Amino acid sequence: MHTGLARIQNYERMYGLKEKEVAVLQNAVATANDLYTTGYASYLEVITAQRGVLEAELELANIRKEIFLSVIELYRALGGGWKADHS
């Protein structure tokens, strides 16, 4: 049980850090767009920055999935669960 709680807390910390990373990368996309608009960067730099955001957002979704799975696992370990009503 303690391990399950620790896992959830670790994933939640990871989620918070990844959210900050996504925000920073979104700022990088805005900066790359500004540089492209003014002619100081190529469009490749813009799409590279966008790819970074998309990858970080995908990792964010995966971390969220792991949080949900860990909560379910902890719930089951504590004796909770779904029982079909066969009446």
N, C-alpha and C positions, 0 to 999 in steps of 0.2 A: 504494500500500500504506500509506504513512504517513498519507494522508488517511483511509483506512478505519479505521486504528487510532485516530486522533484522534476520528473520528465515534463509534466505540464508547465511548471514554472519556468523551466529552461526554454521550452518552446515559446512561451509567452514573451520572455526576454528577447529571444531571437526575432520574434514577430515585431516587437517594438523597434529593434535596431534595423530590421529590414524596411520598415515603414520610413524610417529616417533616410535610409539609403535611396529609396524610391523618390523621396522628395528632393534630395540632392541631385539625383540623376535627371529629374524633371526640370530642375533649374539649368542643368547642363544642356538639355535639349533646347530650352528657351534661348540660352546664350548662343548655341550653335546656329539656331535660326536667325538670330540677330546678326551674327557674323556673316552668315550666308547672304542675308538681305543686303548688307552693306558691301559685299564683295570680298570680305576678308577670309572666307572659308568656302570649301567646296561642299556640294550637296552630300558627298560621301560622309563628311563629318557629321552632318545633320542626321542621316539615317543610321550611322554608327551609334550616335547618342540615343536615338530612338530605340535601337535594338537593345542597348543597355537597360533602358527603362523597362522594356517588355520582358527581358530576362529576369530582372529583379522582381517585377510584378508576378511572374510565374513562380518564382521561388517563394514569394509572399503567400501565394495561394497554396503552395505545397506545405508550407509551415502551418498555415491555418488548418489544412486537412489533418496534419499530424496532431495538432491540438485536439481536434474533434475525436480522432481515433484513440488518443490517449485518455480522454475523458470517458469514452465508451468502455475502454479496457478497464479503467479504474472502477467504474460503476459496476461492471460485471464481477470484478475481483471482490468487491464489497458485498456481493450477493444480490445485486440488482439484476434485472433482466426482463425480457419480454416473454410473457407466457400467453399462448393462444387459449382462448376461451372455447372449450370443446363441449359446451352444454347445448 
